[in-house]
Amino acid sequence: MDHFFHRDRIAGLLTLGIAALIYVLCRDIPESKVAGDFGSKLFPLIAAGILGVCGTALSLRPCPKNEKPFLEKKQWCRLFGLFALYGTYAAALKYVGFKYSTPVFLFVVLVLLSRAAQRKFNILFAAAYSVALTAGVYWLFQIVLRVRLPKGVLF
C-alpha cells in the first residue's frame, strides 16, 4: 500500500479530478446557435480530454521499488494544517476583512514554512514583510485597479 501513493500516481489522480471537473463545468456552457460553429465548449472539452489522457498515463505508471514515499506522516500533517489555515483565512476575510486578516495569515504562513525548511527565522522581518505585502496588494487592488477588497462585518 505504501507504493500506491507515490508522486506520479497522486499527480495523475489529481489531474484526472481536474479533467472531470472541467468536463462537468462544460455542460453548463450553452451550445452555439451559429451553423457550423463548434461553440465555446470545444476547447475546454479538448483540454479535459488531454488532461484525462495524461492523468491516466501518470496513474497507471509503475512505481519504482526504491522510491521514497511522496510525503511522510509529519509532512501530511503540515499539508492539512496549511489547508485548515487557508480555510480559516477565508472565514477571517468575511468577518474581519482584508486589512486585518491578511498580515496575520501571511505571518503565520511564513513562520510555518520557515520552520518546515529548518531555516533561521527573523520575526521582525516576517512581520514587516507581511504588513508591506498586504499594503502593496491593498494599494494595487483598492487604489490602482479600484477593486473592492473584503472589509469584514466586525470592523
C-alpha positions as CSV (number, residue, x, y, z in Angstrom):
1,M,0.0,0.0,0.0
2,D,3.0,2.3,0.6
3,H,3.8,2.2,-3.1
4,F,0.3,3.1,-4.2
5,F,0.7,6.7,-3.1
6,H,3.8,7.6,-5.0
7,R,4.3,11.0,-6.6
8,D,3.2,10.1,-10.1
9,R,0.0,8.4,-9.0
10,I,-1.1,11.3,-6.8
11,A,-0.4,13.8,-9.6
12,G,-2.3,11.5,-12.1
13,L,-5.3,11.2,-9.8
14,L,-5.4,15.0,-9.2
15,T,-5.1,15.6,-13.0
16,L,-8.0,13.2,-13.6
17,G,-10.1,15.0,-11.0
18,I,-9.4,18.3,-12.7
19,A,-10.3,16.9,-16.1
20,A,-13.6,15.5,-14.6
21,L,-14.3,18.9,-13.1
22,I,-13.7,20.7,-16.4
23,Y,-16.0,18.2,-18.2
24,V,-18.8,18.7,-15.6
25,L,-18.5,22.5,-15.7
26,C,-18.5,22.5,-19.6
27,R,-22.0,21.0,-19.5
28,D,-23.3,24.4,-18.4
29,I,-21.9,26.2,-21.4
30,P,-24.7,26.9,-23.9
31,E,-24.5,25.4,-27.4
32,S,-23.7,27.7,-30.3
33,K,-26.6,28.8,-32.4
34,V,-24.5,29.5,-35.5
35,A,-24.5,26.7,-38.0
36,G,-21.1,25.1,-38.4
37,D,-19.7,26.7,-35.3
38,F,-18.1,24.4,-32.7
39,G,-19.1,26.8,-29.9
40,S,-17.2,27.8,-26.8
41,K,-17.5,24.3,-25.3
42,L,-15.0,22.7,-27.7
43,F,-11.7,23.9,-26.3
44,P,-12.3,23.2,-22.7
45,L,-13.5,19.7,-23.6
46,I,-10.3,19.2,-25.6
47,A,-8.3,20.4,-22.6
48,A,-10.3,18.0,-20.4
49,G,-9.6,15.1,-22.8
50,I,-5.8,15.8,-22.9
51,L,-5.7,16.2,-19.1
52,G,-7.6,12.9,-18.8
53,V,-5.2,11.0,-21.0
54,C,-2.2,12.4,-19.2
55,G,-3.7,11.8,-15.8
56,T,-4.5,8.2,-16.7
57,A,-0.9,7.7,-18.0
58,L,0.5,9.0,-14.8
59,S,-1.8,7.0,-12.6
60,L,-1.0,3.7,-14.4
61,R,2.7,4.2,-14.5
62,P,4.5,1.6,-12.4
63,C,6.1,2.7,-9.1
64,P,9.9,2.3,-8.7
65,K,10.7,0.0,-5.9
66,N,13.4,2.2,-4.2
67,E,11.4,5.4,-4.4
68,K,10.7,7.3,-1.1
69,P,7.1,7.9,-0.1
70,F,5.5,11.1,-1.5
71,L,5.1,12.6,1.9
72,E,6.0,11.4,5.4
73,K,3.3,11.5,8.1
74,K,4.6,14.8,9.5
75,Q,4.5,16.4,6.1
76,W,0.9,15.2,5.5
77,C,0.0,16.9,8.8
78,R,1.7,20.1,7.7
79,L,-0.2,20.0,4.4
80,F,-3.6,19.5,6.0
81,G,-2.6,22.2,8.6
82,L,-2.0,24.6,5.7
83,F,-5.4,23.8,4.2
84,A,-7.0,24.4,7.5
85,L,-5.2,27.7,7.7
86,Y,-6.4,28.7,4.2
87,G,-10.0,27.9,5.3
88,T,-9.5,30.0,8.5
89,Y,-8.2,32.8,6.3
90,A,-11.2,32.6,4.0
91,A,-13.5,32.9,7.0
92,A,-11.5,35.7,8.5
93,L,-11.7,37.6,5.3
94,K,-15.5,37.6,5.6
95,Y,-15.7,38.6,9.3
96,V,-12.5,40.6,9.9
97,G,-11.7,41.9,6.4
98,F,-8.6,42.0,4.2
99,K,-6.6,44.7,6.1
100,Y,-6.6,42.8,9.4
101,S,-6.6,39.1,8.4
102,T,-4.0,39.1,5.5
103,P,-1.0,40.3,7.5
104,V,-1.7,37.7,10.3
105,F,-2.2,35.0,7.7
106,L,1.0,35.8,5.8
107,F,2.9,36.0,9.1
108,V,1.7,32.6,10.2
109,V,2.4,31.0,6.8
110,L,6.0,32.5,6.9
111,V,6.5,31.0,10.4
112,L,5.2,27.6,9.4
113,L,7.2,27.4,6.1
114,S,10.4,28.6,7.7
115,R,10.2,26.0,10.5
116,A,9.4,23.3,7.9
117,A,12.6,24.3,6.0
118,Q,14.5,24.5,9.3
119,R,16.0,27.9,8.5
120,K,16.8,30.9,10.6
121,F,13.8,33.0,11.2
122,N,13.7,36.7,11.9
123,I,10.3,37.6,13.4
124,L,10.7,41.4,12.7
125,F,11.4,40.7,9.0
126,A,8.4,38.4,8.7
127,A,6.1,41.0,10.4
128,A,7.4,43.8,8.2
129,Y,7.2,41.7,5.1
130,S,3.6,40.6,5.9
131,V,2.5,44.2,6.5
132,A,4.3,45.6,3.4
133,L,2.9,42.9,1.1
134,T,-0.6,43.5,2.5
135,A,-0.2,47.2,2.0
136,G,1.1,46.7,-1.6
137,V,-1.7,44.4,-2.6
138,Y,-4.2,46.7,-1.0
139,W,-2.8,49.7,-2.8
140,L,-2.8,47.8,-6.2
141,F,-6.3,46.5,-5.9
142,Q,-8.1,49.2,-4.0
143,I,-6.4,52.3,-5.3
144,V,-5.0,51.5,-8.7
145,L,-7.5,48.9,-10.0
146,R,-10.4,50.1,-8.0
147,V,-11.4,46.6,-7.0
148,R,-13.2,46.3,-3.6
149,L,-11.5,44.1,-1.1
150,P,-13.4,42.4,1.7
151,K,-14.0,44.8,4.6
152,G,-15.4,42.4,7.1
153,V,-18.5,42.7,9.2
154,L,-16.9,43.0,12.6
155,F,-14.7,46.0,12.0
